[in-house]
Amino acid sequence: MSKPTIEELGIDPGTLDWKRSQTTEGGIEVAFVGEWTFLRTSGDLISVFDENEWACFLDGVKNGEFDHAAS
């Protein structure tokens, strides 16, 4: 089974409480709804994570797996 999109979940992104990273340049926004986490960088593209995927993503961030993207 494939992961649903935000549209398939019936969620309007405009109604979500997006949390923005501290920088205005190249920042990301994250919103949480139940078991789902939504991440967007710009435009209409929104990535959907379930609880396990989000935990793995955060673990990767904490372990420096994405540090090359910041340089």
C-alpha positions as CSV (number, residue, x, y, z in Angstrom):
1,M,0.0,0.0,0.0
2,S,1.4,3.4,-0.9
3,K,1.5,6.3,1.5
4,P,-1.4,8.8,1.0
5,T,-0.9,12.4,-0.2
6,I,-2.1,15.3,1.9
7,E,-5.0,15.6,-0.6
8,E,-6.0,12.0,-0.3
9,L,-6.1,12.5,3.5
10,G,-8.5,15.3,2.9
11,I,-6.4,17.9,4.7
12,D,-6.3,21.5,3.5
13,P,-2.7,22.7,3.9
14,G,-3.9,26.3,4.4
15,T,-5.6,25.3,7.7
16,L,-2.5,23.7,9.3
17,D,-0.4,25.3,12.0
18,W,3.0,25.3,10.2
19,K,6.1,25.6,12.3
20,R,8.9,27.4,10.3
21,S,12.6,26.9,10.8
22,Q,14.5,30.0,12.1
23,T,15.9,31.1,8.8
24,T,13.8,32.9,6.1
25,E,16.2,31.7,3.4
26,G,15.9,28.1,2.5
27,G,13.8,27.3,5.5
28,I,11.3,24.5,6.0
29,E,7.9,24.2,7.5
30,V,6.5,21.3,9.4
31,A,2.9,20.6,10.5
32,F,1.5,17.7,12.6
33,V,-1.9,16.1,12.3
34,G,-2.6,12.9,14.2
35,E,-0.1,10.2,13.1
36,W,1.0,12.3,10.1
37,T,3.8,14.8,9.8
38,F,3.9,17.2,6.8
39,L,7.0,18.9,5.5
40,R,7.3,21.6,2.9
41,T,10.1,23.7,1.6
42,S,8.4,25.9,-1.1
43,G,5.6,25.9,-3.5
44,D,3.0,23.2,-3.4
45,L,5.2,20.2,-2.8
46,I,4.4,18.6,0.6
47,S,6.1,15.5,1.8
48,V,4.1,13.1,4.1
49,F,5.7,11.1,6.9
50,D,4.2,8.5,9.2
51,E,5.4,8.4,12.8
52,N,8.1,5.9,12.1
53,E,9.5,7.7,9.1
54,W,9.5,11.0,11.0
55,A,11.4,9.4,13.9
56,C,14.0,8.0,11.4
57,F,14.3,11.4,9.7
58,L,14.9,13.1,13.0
59,D,17.4,10.5,14.0
60,G,19.3,11.1,10.7
61,V,19.3,14.9,11.4
62,K,20.7,14.3,14.9
63,N,23.4,12.0,13.5
64,G,24.6,14.6,11.0
65,E,23.3,12.7,7.9
66,F,22.1,16.0,6.3
67,D,25.0,18.3,7.4
68,H,26.3,18.4,3.8
69,A,23.1,20.1,2.7
70,A,23.8,23.0,5.0
71,S,27.3,23.7,3.7
